[in-house]
Amino acid sequence: MSDRVFIKGLTVETVIGVYDWERNITQPLVIDLDMTCDTTKAAATDSIDDALDYAAISSRVIEVSQASAHQLIETLAEQLAALVLAEFQVTHVRLTVTKPGAVAQAAGVGVVIERGSL
């Protein structure tokens, strides 16, 4: 199955970073998810009950991100990918976490990970 559901530009404020000053503030992260799932039943029934609920996924990603206080975005990305695979009908996730403003000369820096089976 090659059906994909995506969430782009999900913004969350969280404690993230390795420097002492970063441990006392929240910073924005931008999260993109590209998830593989079977959409045929949802398409046939036109029912949210048969669809991958991107609002529910977004809420969980925001909730977990805000509650975390990781130093590395790599750690948060792993946690979020595991969450999506465990809690939703997703077989594969490609997850991007961008930290805007982390490097003055760049719009953002980040990590892209892929987990699950295609």
N, C-alpha and C positions, 0 to 999 in steps of 0.2 A: 504494500500500500504506500502510495506516495502523496497522500493528502497532507496538506500543511495548514496549520492555524498559527497566526503570528500575532505578537503584541510588540509594538515598536514605541520607544521613547517613554517607557514607564519611569517616572521620576520619583525618587524616594530620598528623604533626608535621614541620614544615619551617622553614627560614630564609626569612622573608618580611617585607618592610617597608622603609620609607625612612629611618627614624631610625637613628642610629649604634648605639644600644643594641639595636635589633632585629637587627642584622647578626651579633650574637654569641650569639644564643639561637635555639631552635626555638619555634615557636608552632603551636597547632592550627588547622587549616582543616577545614571540613566541605564535602564535595563531593557534589553531587547530579547524576546524569546521567539524561536521558530520551532514549532512542535509538530511531529509526525503523528497522525492519528487517522482513523477510518471515519470519514464524514458521510459515507453512503446512506446510513440509516437516518441521520439528521436531514439529509437532503430529501430523502423519500417521505419522511413524516412531517417535515417542516416544524419540528418541535424542539424547544430548548432542552427538554429532558433527554433527547438523543444526541445532543451536540456537546462539544467541548466548551465549557462555560468560561470564556476568557475573562469575564468580570470576576468570577470566583478565583481563578488563577491569579489575576492581578491583585486581588485583595490579600491572598495568602502570601504572595511575593512581597508585597508592601509590609504586611504584618511581621513577617520573619526578618526582613531587612531592617526595619525600624527597631526591632528588639535585639538585633545583633550588635556587637561591638568588636568586630574583627579588626585585625591590623591590616590584613591583605585582602584585596578584592578577589584574589584567587580562591581564598577560603570561603568567602561569601558565595562566589559563583558555584563552587562545588556543593555547598549546602542547598542552594536554590535549585540546582539541577536535580539533586536527589529528591527534594521535596516534590517537584513537578512530576517526576517519574513515579514516585510512590503514591501520590494522592490523586492523580488524574489519569484518565485513559489515554496516556501518551506513551508511545514506544521509543521515541527518540526526541531529544531536545538539543537545540543549538542555542546557547545562551551567551549574550554579550553584556558585560558590565563595563560602563564607561565612567571615569571619574573626571568631570570637566574641571579645567583650571589647575590640575595637579602639576602641570608643567606650563610655565608662563607662555612659552612660544607655541603651545599646541592647544587646539580646541578641546582636547580630551585625551586621556590615555586609558587603557583598559585591557581586558582579557576576553577571549572568545573560547568557550569550551563546548564540546559535543559529547553527549552521554546517551546510552541506550543503543538499541539496534535499529538499523534502517530497514 
